[in-house]
Amino acid sequence: MDHQSAQLGGAGNGSAAGDPEVPSCQGCRRRKLRCSRDKPMCNHCQRLDSPCVYDTKKNKPGIKTGVIEGLNRRVEALENTVFDNAQPGNPAPSSESSQIIGAFSSLIQELRGLPKYNTRRQDL
């Protein structure tokens, strides 16, 4: 197989099978088949006489808007609660403190799974 047909997914007929910008049709994705991505109908849908529908909306990869800000707000609220409970003269940790520490730990694990971003604010 030459380089050009390898890029085209082996189709060799000028289809967009090698182009990652063109999604597979819904039918091929549902059946987990390699879509020829021919328009208006791909080979599989044409052979099966089924509707061939391509999604036009492209989902963006990565973290959704506001997730990091929401997590930062949760961390800040938990920190405030922990620091408020850690004031001198407060009794030994209660079950509420244990729950807060547990929530804090799970939030830290969630934050560790996210890509690193510079979230420092510059004071004006």
N, C-alpha and C positions, 0 to 999 in steps of 0.2 A: 504494500500500500504506500503510495507516495505521500509527501508532506501535506499537500493540499487536501487530498481526500481524508487524511487523518484529522485535519483541522475541521473538516465538514462532518465529522462523525462517521466517516466511511460512506456517506451517501454519494458523493461524487457528482451529484446532479445540480449543484448550485443552491441547495436548500440551506436554511439557516441553522442546521442542527448543531454546528459548532459555535454559534454565536450565543454567548451567555446572556445577552440582553433580550433575546426572544424566548419567552417562557414556553414550556410545553402546554398543550391544550388540557383542559380540565379532564377530558375522558382518558387521555394517556396517563395523566398523573393519578387518577383514581384507579386505573387498571395497572399502574406501575409498569408502563411500557415506554420504550424509547420513542419519543414523538419525532416525526420527520419535520414538524413545524412548517409544513407547506400551508399556504393560505390560498383560498378560503377554507380548504379541508385538508387535514393531514392524511397520510396513507391509511392509518388504522381506522380512523373514523369513516373514511370513504369506503373501505372494505366492509366495515360493520354497518354501514348506512345509518350512522348515528350522528347527532349534531356535534359539530366541532366548534368549541367555544374557547377563546383565548382571553385570559384576564388582562385587562389593560392597566390596572393599578399595580404598581410595583411597591412591595413592602421594603422599607429601608432597614438594613441590618443595624444592630446595635441597641443601645439603651433607649427606652422611650423617654420622651420629654417629661421632665419633672421628677423622675425617679430618684436621681441623686439628691435633689433639693429636699424631697420628702424624707429620704433616709437621714439626711443631715438634720432636719427638724426633729426626727424621732430621737437621734443621738443626743441632741441638745436637751430635749425634754427629759430624757433618762438621766443625763448628767446632772441636770438641775435637781431632779428628785433625789439622786444619790447624794449629792453635796448637801442638800437641805437636811437629809436624814443623818448626815455625818457630823452635824454641828456638835460641839462639846456639850456634855450634859445630857445628850440623848441616851436612852437605854440601849441595851445590846440589840443587835439586829433582829428584826421580827420576821415573820413569814412573808410580810409585804416586801421587806428588803430582799429576801431570797427570791421572790418573784421578779423583782426589778432587776436583780443581778442576772437571773436566767434570761429575761427579755434582752438585757444588754448584751449578753454573750451571743444570743442568736442573731442579733442585729450586727454584731461585729463579724460573725461568720458570713452573713449576707453581704456586708460591705467588702470583705476580702475577695469575694467572687466577682466583683465588678472591676472593669478596667480602671486604671489610675487616671484621674483628671485633676487639674489644678483648681481646687475649689476655694482657695483663699481669696477673700475680698480685700480690695485695697481701700483703706479709709480715705475719704475725701476731706 
